[in-house]
Amino acid sequence: MIAETTHKLMLFEVRDRFKIPLPSAVIYLKKNYAVIPTLRQFQKALDRIYARSNVTMLEISNTVFALGCSLINKYKLLSFDALHAATCLAYNVRHFATNDKDFKRVKELTIWSPQ
């Protein structure tokens, strides 16, 4: 999830800093890649996440990766979603907070959707 969080934080920073609509932020970065090293706010946010003592980084092992690949087919998930679900299942995490409705197809997880 850190990879996806990093990606989204980066896009939010581009949106706010350059006044670009969020859906266009990736295209902007691909065309203006020299801007990427100047982005600092997303890194500060990640540093705050890493500094918290109650955050645990879970390894995506070969077993988790293989499970993710099987979940792609079983539940028709995109690759990042499948890896998130596989990581939850491999580490016996059964509750997952997301606004992504695709996770509701993963029967082994209880999905919490923030309002």
Buried (B, 14 or more C-beta within 10 A) or exposed (E): BEEEEBBEBBBBBBBEBEEBEEEEBEEBBEEEEEBEEEBEBBEEBBEEEEEEEEEEEEEBEEEBBEBBBEBBEBBEBEEBBBBBBBBBBBEEEEEBEBEBEBBEBBEEBEBEEEE
